[in-house]
Amino acid sequence: MNVAAGARTPQVVEALRRAGATFEDGADIPQRAGLTKADLLEKGLIGPDSAARRAALQQRLGLPSRLTANGLLEALDLLLTREEFDAL
């Protein structure tokens, strides 16, 4: 992947790595947070009356509003570390 020199800030590189991008320098693919549906249930993001909480979190994180619970789980697992998820 070619990234313009100005766009190769640590934040951009880290976001790309979390999303599973690989780089010519051979940097390791980041580990996923290992989130499960049980984690979403514990946070009240699935289960009874969870739609409003999911919608608020998706808006706060700038995620698409029409994600399913499974889609949200996948996105959170790719984009957040375990610590960031726990801090939500």
Buried (B, 14 or more C-beta within 10 A) or exposed (E): EEEEEEEEEEEEBEEBBBEEBEBEEEEEEBEBBEBEEEBBEEBBBBEEEBEEBBBEBBEEEEBEEEBEBEEBBBBBBBBBEBEEBEEE
